[in-house]
Amino acid sequence: MNRSRLVFLKVTVTSLLLLLVISLIVVGLQITAPTTYVPPGTATARSASALADTPATTRTVVQRNIHRVIPVPPNTGTSPHLLILNQNLSSRASTLLYLDSDQQAIRWETPRLNQIGPQTPVVIDAAQVYLVDQERLLAFDRQDGTLHWEATLPATVSPLCQECVRVVGDYVLVLTQNGIVQSRAIADGARVWQVRLDGTPHQLLMIDDQIGVLNRVEANRPWAVLELLAIADGTLVRRIAAVCPDPAGVLADVYPALTTPVFFAEEEQALYLLFGTTNSCIQRIDSRSGALIWRTSPTQRLPPDWTSSTPLLAEGTLYMGVGGTILAVDRTDGQMQELTREPDYNLTPVAARDGVLVVAVRRARGTAQPALWGLDAASGTQRWQYDLPSARRSGHDTSLSDWAIHPTADGLVVIQRFPNQLQIDTLRITDGTFISQTTTPLHDQVTVWRDVVWSNTLVWLTFQRLYAIDLTTGTVAYIWPET
C-alpha cells in the first residue's frame, strides 16, 4: 500500500469518528431540550421559603426577546392592545409590533429597524404611532402599520430625556440630544419650526398649552431658566426664573441647572422645582403667571445628589427620601417636616394612601435586608413591615430586577421574582396584612426583568416574553408568545 493511500485512509477514519461524535452531541441536546410550555392554571399560594426551595422549571425556547410594552389608548376590546419593542433572537432583527391582546395575535409588525431598545421613544395618537430610530422619526399607521412618512432629525434622542417626543394637536415635538427642539406636522412630517437651546435639558414638558424646556440664557453661566414656547411657532412666551438664596447671606445664591427636575401638577396649575447644592430649595410656582407660591429649604445639609430620586406627590404632600430621612412637604403652604430618620437605612417613598406612606427600605450598613415599611403619614411611626426575600436572595436591594409594587383599589400589589417563578401578593395598605397570594412559574430561558407597566386591571411584566397579570385575582391572564 503506497503512502498516498495510507494518508487517504487516515483522513477517512478521522472524518468518520468526528461525524460520530457530532451525532452523539446532537442526540444528547435533543434529549435534554426544553419541552413546549403549557399555560398554568391558578397557582396555589405558598410562602417565600417554599418558593426558594422550588426546583427549576422547564424553560421554553422562544425566538422573540421583548424589551418594552406600551398600552394603546383608547381601546374597545376587553383588555388594552399593546405596542411591543422586541428582537428576534435568530436574525437579531429589532422591530415594533402591534399586539391584539384580546386574541394574543399580531395585527402588524414593522420591517427591521436600525437600533431600538428599552429607552426607544414611542408615542401614539388616534391615527399614528411615532418612533425614533437613531436619527429617523417614523410615523406608522395605527391600524395596519403602514409607514406614512419618515423624517430626518438633527440627532437622536438622549435615553436620559423624559418624554422628549410628544404629540400635541397637529404636531409631533422632539427634543434631540444636541439641544434642538423640532416641531413636525403629523400629516406629512414636514418641519414646522426649530429652536436651538444652549445645552441639552433632560425634560420636554407640556405645561398648560405651552412647551416647557430648561435653557441657559447667560453666556458662560451654568444656571438655567424655564422657557415656555408657543406650540404653533416655537416663539418664546415667557421665562420663569427660580433662585435659592442663602438664608444666612453668606453663600452665593443657587439657580436651577439644565438637569434640575421639574414636575407639573396639572390639577393644581403648579410647577415644583427641586434644586440646589450648597443651599437647597423646593419651590412651588404658578404655571400660568410664573409667580412664586412658596419656597422651602431643608434645615439639614443635603448630599449633592439629593434630587436624583423621584419625589412622590400624593395626598397633598411631596415626599422625598434622602438617605435614611423622609422629608414631607405640604403642597399647599410648603411646610416641611422630617417624617422619620433612620441612619442605618436608605428609604425611598413608593406609595401613599389612607394615611399610610409605604417606603422601600434597605440597610445602609451591613447585610442588606430589603423590606417595605408602612409609616403613619402624620407621625412617621412604623405600622407594619413586609420583607422582600427575592431581593435578599439575589443580592439586589430595591431594584426592578426583583420586585415591583403598585397601589390598587383593593390594596397594595407586590410582585417578586424568584429564580423560577413570580409571587404576587396583595396587602392591605393600612396594616400590611395579606389579602391574597398567588404564584406562577417562569419558563423563559431569559428571566431578566426588563420592564413593568401598570393599568387599573392588568400589569404587564417583560422578561423574555410578556406576562400579563390580572390585578383583581393575582393570576396570569396570558403569556405572549405562548411558545
HUHUUR-V656112 format. One line per field, one symbol per residue. ss: DSSP state (h for helix, s for strand, l for the rest). psi: psi as a letter, one per 40 degrees, with the letter a starting at -180 (. if undefined). burial: # if it has 9 or more other ideal C-beta (glycine too) atoms within 8 Angstrom, else .. A space follows every 10 residues. Layout:
BEGIN
ss = ???
psi = ???
burial = ???
END
This chain:
BEGIN
ss = llhhhhhhhh hhhhhhhhhh hhhhhhhhhh hhllllllll lllllllhhh hhllllllls lllsssssss ssllllllll ssssssssll lllsssssss llllsssssl llslllllll lssslllsss sssllsssss slllllssss ssllllllll lsllssssll ssssslllls ssssslllll ssssssllll llslssslls ssssslllll llllssssss lllllsssss llssllllll lllsslllll ssssshhhls ssssssllls ssssssllll lsssssllll llllllllll lsssllssss ssllssssss lllllsssss slllssssss sssllsssss ssslllllll ssssssllll lsssssslhh hhhhllllll llssssslll lsssssslll ssssssslll lllsssssss sllsllllll sssslllsss sslllsssss lllllsssss lll
psi = hidddddddd dddddddddd dddddddddd deiiihhhhi ahihhiiddd ddehiiihih hhdihhdiih ihiiheadih iihhhihhdd eehhihihhh edefihdihi ihidhiadeh hhiiaddihh hhgbfhhihi hddeehhdih ihieiahhee hhfehihhbe ihhhhieefh hihihedeei hdihhhigih ieihihhbfi hhihihehie heiiihhhih ddeeihdiih iiigihdeed iiihiiideh hhhhgddefi ihhhiicdhi ihihhhddee ihdihihidi hiidfdedhh ihhifeihhh hgbehhhhhh edeehhihdi hgdeihhhhd ihifehhhih hiheiahhgi ihihihedde ihdihhigdd dddeeicfie ediiihhidd ahhhhihide iihhihihdd eeihdihiih iheidhfhhd ihhiadeihh hhbdahhhhh ddeeihdihh id.
burial = .....#.... .......... .......... ...#..#... ..#....#.. ##.#..#..# .#.####### ##..#.#.## ########.. ...####### #..#..#..# ..#..#...# #####..### ###..##### ##..#.##.# #.#.####.. #.######.. #######.## ######..#. .#.#..#.## #######..# ######.... ..######## #..#....## .#.#.#.... ...#####.# #####...## ######..## #######..# .#..####.. .#...#..#. ####..#### ########## #..#.#.### .#..###### ###..##### ####...#.# #######... ..######## ###..#.#.. .#######.. ########.# ########## .#...##### #####.#.## ###....### ########## #..###..## ...
END
